[in-house]
Amino acid sequence: MPKKEFTWFIEHSELEEKYAGEYIAIVNDVVVAHGKDFKEVLKEAKKHGDEPLFHKVPIADKEQAV
């Protein structure tokens, strides 16, 4: 069963455009850290105590969009 943070991310597709090409860390339905450097995102996310969900948001390929 997926973590609730993953389900929340899937339900909020606007995050894909906002954070395209970045790593994000989600805790309790909140993006607590984001950026292109995973180590920095990890460092910031650890400040939030809970076990975050990390995800690398892909850059949308406009050529593949239908």
Rosetta blueprint (number, residue, H / E / L):
1 M L
2 P L
3 K L
4 K H
5 E H
6 F H
7 T H
8 W H
9 F H
10 I H
11 E H
12 H L
13 S L
14 E H
15 L H
16 E H
17 E H
18 K H
19 Y L
20 A L
21 G L
22 E L
23 Y E
24 I E
25 A E
26 I E
27 V E
28 N L
29 D L
30 V E
31 V E
32 V E
33 A E
34 H E
35 G E
36 K L
37 D L
38 F H
39 K H
40 E H
41 V H
42 L H
43 K H
44 E H
45 A H
46 K H
47 K H
48 H H
49 G L
50 D L
51 E L
52 P L
53 L E
54 F E
55 H E
56 K E
57 V L
58 P L
59 I L
60 A L
61 D L
62 K L
63 E L
64 Q L
65 A L
66 V L
